[in-house]
């Protein structure tokens, strides 16, 4: 009887640990995907910033060359 009680408790503990592990894996996958998306957005914003700066400098040069 005691053996069955210990076995049942260990089975429940294992199931809880397994569920926690699966949740952690899912959470890590989600966080990893979000970090990839954030990295891509930052790269896109940096590219746009460079393009905007180049356009600003080009426009200033063109405006001054007409004077």
C-alpha positions as CSV (number, residue, x, y, z in Angstrom):
1,X,0.0,0.0,0.0
2,X,2.8,2.4,0.9
3,X,4.6,1.5,-2.3
4,X,1.5,2.4,-4.4
5,X,1.2,5.7,-2.6
6,X,4.8,6.6,-3.3
7,X,4.5,5.4,-6.9
8,X,1.3,7.5,-7.4
9,X,3.0,10.6,-5.9
10,X,6.1,10.1,-8.1
11,X,3.9,9.7,-11.1
12,X,2.1,12.9,-10.3
13,X,5.3,14.8,-9.7
14,X,6.7,13.5,-13.0
15,X,3.6,14.6,-14.8
16,X,3.8,18.1,-13.2
17,X,7.5,18.4,-14.1
18,X,6.8,17.3,-17.7
19,X,4.0,19.8,-18.1
20,X,6.2,22.6,-16.7
21,X,9.0,21.6,-19.2
22,X,6.6,21.7,-22.1
23,X,5.3,25.1,-21.1
24,X,8.9,26.3,-20.7
25,X,9.8,25.0,-24.2
26,X,6.7,26.7,-25.7
27,X,7.6,30.0,-23.9
28,X,11.2,29.8,-25.1
29,X,10.1,29.2,-28.7
30,X,7.6,32.1,-28.5
31,X,10.2,34.4,-27.0
32,X,12.8,33.4,-29.6
33,X,10.4,34.2,-32.4
34,X,9.5,37.5,-30.9
35,X,13.2,38.4,-30.6
36,X,13.8,37.5,-34.3
37,X,10.9,39.8,-35.2
38,X,12.3,42.6,-33.1
39,X,15.7,42.2,-34.6
40,X,14.3,42.4,-38.1
41,X,12.3,45.4,-37.2
42,X,15.4,47.1,-35.8
43,X,17.3,46.3,-38.9
44,X,14.5,47.7,-41.1
45,X,14.4,50.9,-39.0
46,X,18.1,51.3,-39.2
47,X,18.0,50.9,-43.0
48,X,15.2,53.5,-43.2
49,X,17.2,55.8,-41.0
50,X,20.2,55.6,-43.3
51,X,18.0,56.2,-46.4
52,X,16.3,59.2,-44.8
53,X,19.7,60.7,-43.8
54,X,21.0,60.2,-47.3
55,X,18.0,61.8,-48.8
56,X,18.3,64.7,-46.4
57,X,21.9,65.3,-47.2
58,X,21.2,64.9,-50.9
59,X,18.4,67.4,-50.8
60,X,20.5,69.9,-48.9
61,X,23.2,69.5,-51.5
62,X,20.8,70.0,-54.3
63,X,19.1,73.0,-52.7
64,X,22.5,74.7,-52.2
65,X,23.7,73.9,-55.7
66,X,20.7,75.9,-57.1
67,X,21.7,79.0,-55.3
